[in-house]
């Protein structure tokens, strides 16, 4: 789930970059406009992936912290 969310966030970031640089919305272009149902569903999915990815900020940090503690504990043993 984490990797899928990351891929979707990257797709969303690329799309926003295209909008910012060239005023070109790739999702809308591919699926019939911003108001097309499929475009709106994709925007929603990418947004949900962005929200999910917020948890990665805390999860990966906690994982790294546990790994660091395990290394220190192992070195002291």
N, CA, C and O atoms as a MOPAC input file, in Angstrom:
PM7 MOZYME 1SCF
protein

 N      0.82500 1    -1.19700 1     0.00000 1
 C      0.00000 1     0.00000 1     0.00000 1
 C      0.86800 1     1.26000 1     0.00000 1
 O      0.54000 1     2.24900 1    -0.65600 1
 N      1.99100 1     1.21400 1     0.75000 1
 C      2.86100 1     2.37500 1     0.82300 1
 C      3.47600 1     2.70700 1    -0.53400 1
 O      3.51400 1     3.86900 1    -0.93800 1
 N      3.95200 1     1.68800 1    -1.22800 1
 C      4.56300 1     1.91800 1    -2.54100 1
 C      3.53700 1     2.41300 1    -3.55200 1
 O      3.83200 1     3.30800 1    -4.34300 1
 N      2.34400 1     1.84400 1    -3.53400 1
 C      1.28700 1     2.29200 1    -4.43800 1
 C      0.95400 1     3.75500 1    -4.17400 1
 O      0.80000 1     4.54400 1    -5.10600 1
 N      0.84500 1     4.10600 1    -2.91000 1
 C      0.57100 1     5.50200 1    -2.56100 1
 C      1.67800 1     6.41400 1    -3.05500 1
 O      1.41100 1     7.49200 1    -3.58600 1
 N      2.91900 1     5.98500 1    -2.88100 1
 C      4.04500 1     6.78900 1    -3.33700 1
 C      4.01500 1     6.96900 1    -4.85000 1
 O      4.26500 1     8.06900 1    -5.34200 1
 N      3.71500 1     5.92000 1    -5.58800 1
 C      3.61500 1     6.01600 1    -7.05100 1
 C      2.51400 1     7.00200 1    -7.44700 1
 O      2.71100 1     7.82600 1    -8.33900 1
 N      1.36900 1     6.92100 1    -6.79200 1
 C      0.26500 1     7.82200 1    -7.10500 1
 C      0.61000 1     9.27500 1    -6.76500 1
 O      0.24100 1    10.19200 1    -7.49900 1
 N      1.31200 1     9.47900 1    -5.66300 1
 C      1.73200 1    10.83700 1    -5.29300 1
 C      2.71300 1    11.38200 1    -6.33300 1
 O      2.65000 1    12.55800 1    -6.69100 1
 N      3.61100 1    10.53700 1    -6.81300 1
 C      4.55100 1    10.96500 1    -7.85000 1
 C      3.80900 1    11.33300 1    -9.12300 1
 O      4.12700 1    12.34100 1    -9.75300 1
 N      2.82700 1    10.53100 1    -9.51100 1
 C      2.01500 1    10.84400 1   -10.69700 1
 C      1.31500 1    12.18100 1   -10.50600 1
 O      1.28600 1    13.00800 1   -11.41700 1
 N      0.75200 1    12.39300 1    -9.32500 1
 C      0.08600 1    13.66000 1    -9.03700 1
 C      1.05500 1    14.82900 1    -9.09400 1
 O      0.71300 1    15.89600 1    -9.60400 1
 N      2.26500 1    14.63600 1    -8.57300 1
 C      3.26500 1    15.70500 1    -8.58900 1
 C      3.68500 1    16.03600 1   -10.02400 1
 O      3.85900 1    17.20400 1   -10.37200 1
 N      3.84300 1    15.02100 1   -10.83400 1
 C      4.18400 1    15.26100 1   -12.24500 1
 C      3.06100 1    16.01900 1   -12.93000 1
 O      3.30900 1    16.95100 1   -13.69500 1
 N      1.83300 1    15.62200 1   -12.65900 1
 C      0.68800 1    16.31000 1   -13.26700 1
 C      0.65300 1    17.77100 1   -12.83100 1
 O      0.42300 1    18.65200 1   -13.65900 1
 N      0.87700 1    18.04500 1   -11.54100 1
 C      0.90400 1    19.43100 1   -11.05700 1
 C      2.05600 1    20.20300 1   -11.68800 1
 O      1.91700 1    21.38600 1   -11.99800 1
 N      3.18400 1    19.54200 1   -11.87700 1
 C      4.30600 1    20.19700 1   -12.54400 1
 C      3.95800 1    20.59000 1   -13.96900 1
 O      4.30700 1    21.67800 1   -14.42600 1
 N      3.26500 1    19.69200 1   -14.67100 1
 C      2.82500 1    20.00000 1   -16.03700 1
 C      1.83400 1    21.15700 1   -16.05800 1
 O      1.87900 1    22.00800 1   -16.94700 1
 N      0.95400 1    21.18200 1   -15.08700 1
 C     -0.01100 1    22.28400 1   -14.99800 1
 C      0.72100 1    23.60200 1   -14.74000 1
 O      0.43800 1    24.61600 1   -15.37800 1
 N      1.65700 1    23.57400 1   -13.80400 1
 C      2.38400 1    24.78800 1   -13.45200 1
 C      3.26700 1    25.31400 1   -14.57400 1
 O      3.32600 1    26.52000 1   -14.81100 1
 N      3.94500 1    24.41800 1   -15.25600 1
 C      4.88300 1    24.83600 1   -16.29500 1
 C      4.21700 1    25.12700 1   -17.64200 1
 O      4.56000 1    26.09000 1   -18.32800 1
 N      3.26000 1    24.27500 1   -17.99900 1
 C      2.71400 1    24.33700 1   -19.35800 1
 C      1.20400 1    24.52900 1   -19.42600 1
 O      0.63300 1    24.54100 1   -20.51600 1
 N      0.55000 1    24.67900 1   -18.27600 1
 C     -0.90800 1    24.75400 1   -18.21500 1
 C     -1.54300 1    23.56600 1   -18.94200 1
 O     -2.52000 1    23.70800 1   -19.67700 1
 N     -0.95400 1    22.39400 1   -18.71200 1
 C     -1.41300 1    21.16600 1   -19.35900 1
 C     -1.72500 1    20.13500 1   -18.29300 1
 O     -0.82700 1    19.68700 1   -17.57900 1
 N     -2.98100 1    19.75400 1   -18.17900 1
 C     -3.43600 1    18.75600 1   -17.21900 1
 C     -3.49700 1    17.40900 1   -17.93600 1
 O     -4.43000 1    17.14900 1   -18.69500 1
 N     -2.50600 1    16.55800 1   -17.69600 1
 C     -2.41700 1    15.27300 1   -18.38000 1
 C     -3.60900 1    14.37600 1   -18.07700 1
 O     -4.13500 1    13.72100 1   -18.97600 1
 N     -4.03500 1    14.34100 1   -16.82700 1
 C     -5.18200 1    13.50900 1   -16.44800 1
 C     -6.43200 1    13.94700 1   -17.21900 1
 O     -7.14100 1    13.11900 1   -17.79000 1
 N     -6.68900 1    15.25300 1   -17.23000 1
 C     -7.85800 1    15.76500 1   -17.95200 1
 C     -7.73600 1    15.48000 1   -19.44500 1
 O     -8.72300 1    15.13600 1   -20.09600 1
 N     -6.53500 1    15.62300 1   -19.98500 1
 C     -6.32000 1    15.36800 1   -21.40600 1
 C     -6.61000 1    13.91100 1   -21.75400 1
 O     -7.26400 1    13.62400 1   -22.75700 1
 N     -6.12300 1    12.99700 1   -20.92400 1
 C     -6.28700 1    11.57000 1   -21.21000 1
 C     -7.70700 1    11.06300 1   -20.99200 1
 O     -8.14300 1    10.12200 1   -21.65700 1
 N     -8.43000 1    11.68700 1   -20.05900 1
 C     -9.72000 1    11.11400 1   -19.66700 1
 C    -10.91700 1    12.02100 1   -19.90700 1
 O    -11.97300 1    11.80300 1   -19.31300 1
 N    -10.78300 1    13.02800 1   -20.75800 1
 C    -11.95200 1    13.78100 1   -21.19700 1
 C    -12.29500 1    15.02200 1   -20.40500 1
 O    -13.46500 1    15.39800 1   -20.33500 1
 N    -11.31300 1    15.66700 1   -19.80700 1
 C    -11.57800 1    16.91500 1   -19.09300 1
 C    -11.58500 1    16.73400 1   -17.59600 1
 O    -11.68800 1    15.62000 1   -17.08300 1
 N    -11.47100 1    17.86500 1   -16.89700 1
 C    -11.42000 1    17.82100 1   -15.43700 1
 C    -12.72300 1    17.36500 1   -14.81600 1
 O    -12.71500 1    16.77600 1   -13.73600 1
 N    -13.81800 1    17.61900 1   -15.45800 1
 C    -15.11100 1    17.27200 1   -14.88000 1
 C    -15.58700 1    15.87800 1   -15.26500 1
 O    -16.63500 1    15.43600 1   -14.79600 1
 N    -14.83600 1    15.17900 1   -16.11000 1
 C    -15.20500 1    13.80900 1   -16.45800 1
 C    -15.12500 1    12.94200 1   -15.19700 1
 O    -14.24700 1    13.13500 1   -14.35500 1
 N    -16.02300 1    12.01700 1   -15.08200 1
 C    -16.10300 1    11.18000 1   -13.88600 1
 C    -14.78000 1    10.47000 1   -13.61300 1
 O    -14.31500 1    10.46000 1   -12.47300 1
 N    -14.17200 1     9.88300 1   -14.62700 1
 C    -12.92600 1     9.14300 1   -14.41900 1
 C    -11.80900 1    10.07800 1   -13.94200 1
 O    -11.00100 1     9.69500 1   -13.09700 1
 N    -11.76400 1    11.29100 1   -14.47800 1
 C    -10.75600 1    12.25800 1   -14.02800 1
 C    -10.96400 1    12.60200 1   -12.56200 1
 O    -10.00600 1    12.64400 1   -11.79000 1
 N    -12.18800 1    12.84500 1   -12.18100 1
 C    -12.48900 1    13.19000 1   -10.79100 1
 C    -12.16900 1    12.04100 1    -9.85300 1
 O    -11.68700 1    12.25900 1    -8.74200 1
 N    -12.43600 1    10.81300 1   -10.29500 1
 C    -12.09500 1     9.63500 1    -9.48700 1
 C    -10.58300 1     9.54200 1    -9.32300 1
 O    -10.09200 1     9.28400 1    -8.22400 1
 N     -9.84200 1     9.75200 1   -10.41000 1
 C     -8.38500 1     9.69300 1   -10.32900 1
 C     -7.82200 1    10.79500 1    -9.44000 1
 O     -6.90300 1    10.54800 1    -8.65800 1
 N     -8.35700 1    12.00000 1    -9.54900 1
 C     -7.92000 1    13.08800 1    -8.67100 1
 C     -8.15300 1    12.71500 1    -7.21100 1
 O     -7.31100 1    12.98500 1    -6.35400 1
 N     -9.28400 1    12.10200 1    -6.93400 1
 C     -9.62900 1    11.70400 1    -5.57100 1
 C     -8.68700 1    10.61900 1    -5.06700 1
 O     -8.24600 1    10.66100 1    -3.91800 1
 N     -8.37800 1     9.64900 1    -5.91800 1
 C     -7.47100 1     8.56900 1    -5.53300 1
 C     -6.07100 1     9.11700 1    -5.25200 1
 O     -5.43300 1     8.72800 1    -4.27300 1
 N     -5.59900 1    10.01700 1    -6.10800 1
 C     -4.27600 1    10.62200 1    -5.89600 1
 C     -4.27200 1    11.44100 1    -4.60200 1
 O     -3.29700 1    11.41200 1    -3.85100 1
 N     -5.35500 1    12.16500 1    -4.34400 1
 C     -5.46200 1    12.92400 1    -3.09700 1
 C     -5.44500 1    12.01200 1    -1.87800 1
 O     -4.79300 1    12.31800 1    -0.87900 1
 N     -6.15500 1    10.90000 1    -1.95600 1
 C     -6.17000 1     9.94000 1    -0.84200 1
 C     -4.78000 1     9.34100 1    -0.64700 1
 O     -4.35300 1     9.11600 1     0.48600 1
 N     -4.07500 1     9.08200 1    -1.74500 1
 C     -2.70600 1     8.56300 1    -1.64700 1
 C     -1.79400 1     9.58200 1    -0.97200 1
 O     -0.90500 1     9.21100 1    -0.20500 1
 N     -2.01200 1    10.85700 1    -1.25300 1
 C     -1.24200 1    11.90400 1    -0.59900 1
 C     -1.48800 1    11.91500 1     0.89700 1
 O     -0.55300 1    12.05400 1     1.68500 1
 N     -2.74100 1    11.77000 1     1.28800 1
 C     -3.06200 1    11.71600 1     2.72300 1
 C     -2.43800 1    10.48800 1     3.37300 1
 O     -1.90100 1    10.57000 1     4.47800 1
 N     -2.51000 1     9.36700 1     2.69600 1
 C     -1.90900 1     8.13400 1     3.22300 1
 C     -0.39900 1     8.31200 1     3.38000 1
 O      0.19000 1     7.83500 1     4.34900 1
 N      0.21800 1     8.99700 1     2.43000 1
 C      1.67300 1     9.17300 1     2.43800 1
 C      2.15500 1    10.02400 1     3.60900 1
 O      3.32700 1     9.95600 1     3.97900 1
 N      1.27800 1    10.81200 1     4.18700 1
 C      1.64800 1    11.56900 1     5.38000 1
 C      2.10200 1    10.60900 1     6.47700 1
 O      3.04400 1    10.89900 1     7.21500 1
 N      1.43800 1     9.48400 1     6.57700 1
 C      1.81000 1     8.50400 1     7.60500 1
 C      3.21300 1     7.95500 1     7.37700 1
 O      3.86700 1     7.53300 1     8.33100 1
 N      3.68700 1     7.95200 1     6.13600 1
 C      5.02800 1     7.45500 1     5.84800 1
 C      6.10000 1     8.32200 1     6.49900 1
 O      7.17700 1     7.83300 1     6.83900 1
 N      5.80800 1     9.58900 1     6.66800 1
 C      6.76100 1    10.47000 1     7.33700 1
 C      7.06600 1     9.98300 1     8.74900 1
 O      8.20800 1    10.03700 1     9.20400 1
 N      6.04400 1     9.51400 1     9.42400 1
 C      6.18800 1     9.08600 1    10.80300 1
 C      6.57600 1     7.62100 1    10.90400 1
 O      7.34600 1     7.24400 1    11.78800 1
 N      6.05500 1     6.79600 1    10.01700 1
 C      6.33800 1     5.36800 1    10.05500 1
 C      7.79300 1     5.08500 1     9.73600 1
 O      8.44300 1     4.33500 1    10.46300 1
 N      8.31800 1     5.65900 1     8.67900 1
 C      9.69200 1     5.37600 1     8.29900 1
 C     10.65500 1     5.92800 1     9.34100 1
 O     11.69400 1     5.32100 1     9.59700 1
 N     10.33100 1     7.06800 1     9.94700 1
 C     11.18700 1     7.63100 1    10.99200 1
 C     11.22500 1     6.70100 1    12.20000 1
 O     12.28700 1     6.45200 1    12.77200 1
 N     10.08200 1     6.20400 1    12.57400 1
 C     10.01700 1     5.30000 1    13.72500 1
 C     10.78700 1     4.01600 1    13.42400 1
 O     11.46400 1     3.47800 1    14.30000 1
 N     10.68500 1     3.52800 1    12.19500 1
 C     11.39900 1     2.32400 1    11.80200 1
 C     12.91000 1     2.55000 1    11.85300 1
 O     13.65000 1     1.70100 1    12.35100 1
 N     13.36700 1     3.69100 1    11.34100 1
 C     14.79100 1     4.01500 1    11.37400 1
 C     15.28600 1     4.14900 1    12.80700 1
 O     16.38300 1     3.70100 1    13.13900 1
 N     14.47300 1     4.76600 1    13.64900 1
 C     14.85700 1     4.95300 1    15.04400 1
 C     14.99800 1     3.60400 1    15.74300 1
 O     15.94600 1     3.40100 1    16.50200 1
 N     14.07200 1     2.68300 1    15.49800 1
 C     14.15800 1     1.35200 1    16.09300 1
 C     15.39900 1     0.62700 1    15.59600 1
 O     16.07100 1    -0.05200 1    16.37200 1
 N     15.71100 1     0.76300 1    14.30800 1
 C     16.88600 1     0.11700 1    13.73600 1
 C     18.15500 1     0.67700 1    14.35600 1
 O     19.07200 1    -0.07900 1    14.67700 1
 N     18.22000 1     1.98900 1    14.52800 1
 C     19.38100 1     2.61400 1    15.15100 1
 C     19.57200 1     2.11500 1    16.58300 1
 O     20.69600 1     1.83200 1    16.99700 1
 N     18.47600 1     2.00700 1    17.33900 1
 C     18.55600 1     1.51600 1    18.71500 1
 C     19.02500 1     0.06500 1    18.73400 1
 O     19.80800 1    -0.32200 1    19.60200 1
 N     18.55900 1    -0.73000 1    17.79400 1
 C     18.95900 1    -2.13500 1    17.73600 1
 C     20.45400 1    -2.24500 1    17.44400 1
 O     21.12900 1    -3.10900 1    18.00400 1
 N     20.97400 1    -1.38700 1    16.58200 1
 C     22.40700 1    -1.40100 1    16.28500 1
 C     23.20400 1    -1.03000 1    17.52200 1
 O     24.20900 1    -1.67000 1    17.83000 1
 N     22.76800 1    -0.01300 1    18.22300 1
 C     23.48600 1     0.42500 1    19.42900 1
 C     23.42900 1    -0.66800 1    20.47900 1
 O     24.44300 1    -0.97400 1    21.10800 1
 N     22.25500 1    -1.26300 1    20.68000 1
 C     22.12100 1    -2.32800 1    21.67600 1
 C     22.97600 1    -3.53500 1    21.30500 1
 O     23.57900 1    -4.15900 1    22.17900 1
 N     23.03200 1    -3.86600 1    20.02700 1
 C     23.83000 1    -4.98200 1    19.56300 1
 C     25.31600 1    -4.71700 1    19.72900 1
 O     26.08000 1    -5.63400 1    20.03000 1
 N     25.73000 1    -3.47900 1    19.53800 1
 C     27.14800 1    -3.11900 1    19.68400 1
 C     27.56600 1    -3.14200 1    21.14900 1
 O     28.72800 1    -3.40800 1    21.45700 1
 N     26.63100 1    -2.86500 1    22.05300 1
 C     26.94000 1    -2.82000 1    23.48000 1
 C     26.89900 1    -4.21500 1    24.11300 1
 O     27.35700 1    -4.39100 1    25.24100 1
 N     26.36800 1    -5.18300 1    23.41500 1
 C     26.21800 1    -6.53600 1    23.99500 1
 C     27.49600 1    -7.31900 1    23.97900 1
 O     27.52500 1    -8.46400 1    24.43000 1

